[in-house]
């Protein structure tokens, strides 16, 4: 199983996200748990981004909210980078 690591920027964004969207708490926890067990699970909708973010992947919490992640597969790590809506993350 990959080890999940978060950045300081991610932790700050997550804190704001949880305050703003308490209704998504369980969904978020389930997403992170599933990511740690099976990053390829279809419900995560894992995909590589394009353009200037092409080294980064995204998984979905739901259809509106996503988590940007950086996979370091050789070292068996998943680094959480950012969380938010599509528009917030890709501008």
C-alpha positions in Angstrom: 0.0 0.0 0.0 1.3 3.5 -0.8 2.0 5.9 2.0 -0.1 9.1 1.9 1.8 12.3 2.7 0.4 15.8 2.8 2.1 19.2 2.3 1.7 22.2 4.6 -0.2 24.0 1.9 -2.5 21.0 1.6 -3.1 21.0 5.4 -4.1 24.7 5.4 -6.4 24.2 2.4 -7.9 21.1 4.0 -8.7 23.0 7.2 -10.5 25.7 5.3 -12.3 23.1 3.1 -13.5 21.2 6.2 -14.9 24.4 7.8 -16.6 25.4 4.6 -18.0 21.9 3.7 -18.7 19.9 6.9 -21.2 17.9 4.9 -18.3 16.4 2.9 -16.3 15.1 5.8 -17.3 11.4 5.5 -16.9 11.5 1.8 -13.5 13.0 2.1 -12.4 10.4 4.7 -13.6 7.6 2.4 -11.8 9.1 -0.5 -8.5 9.2 1.4 -8.9 5.7 2.7 -9.7 4.3 -0.7 -6.7 6.2 -2.2 -4.5 4.5 0.3 -5.9 1.0 -0.4 -6.5 1.2 -4.2 -5.5 4.4 -6.0 -6.9 2.9 -9.3 -10.4 2.4 -7.9 -12.9 3.7 -10.6 -14.9 5.8 -8.1 -11.8 8.0 -7.5 -11.7 9.0 -11.2 -8.0 9.2 -11.1 -6.5 11.0 -14.1 -3.3 12.8 -15.1 -3.7 16.5 -15.7 -2.7 18.3 -18.9 -0.6 21.3 -19.7 1.5 22.9 -17.0 0.1 20.5 -14.4 1.0 17.4 -16.5 3.1 15.9 -13.7 0.2 15.9 -11.3 -2.9 13.7 -11.0 -6.4 14.4 -9.7 -8.9 12.2 -7.8 -12.5 13.1 -7.1 -14.2 13.5 -3.7 -17.5 14.0 -5.7 -18.3 15.5 -9.1 -17.5 19.0 -7.8 -14.6 18.6 -5.5 -11.2 17.1 -6.2 -7.8 16.5 -4.6 -4.6 17.1 -6.6 -2.0 14.5 -5.9 1.5 13.8 -6.9 2.3 10.1 -7.3 5.8 9.0 -6.5 5.3 5.4 -7.4 8.9 4.3 -7.2 9.0 5.3 -3.6 5.5 4.1 -3.0 4.2 7.5 -1.9 1.2 9.6 -2.7 1.7 13.3 -1.9 -1.5 15.3 -1.3 -1.0 18.8 -2.8 -4.3 20.7 -3.0 -8.1 20.3 -2.5 -11.0 22.3 -4.0 -13.3 22.7 -6.9 -12.2 22.2 -10.5 -12.1 26.0 -11.0 -10.2 26.7 -7.8 -7.5 24.1 -8.6 -7.0 24.7 -12.3 -6.9 28.5 -12.6 
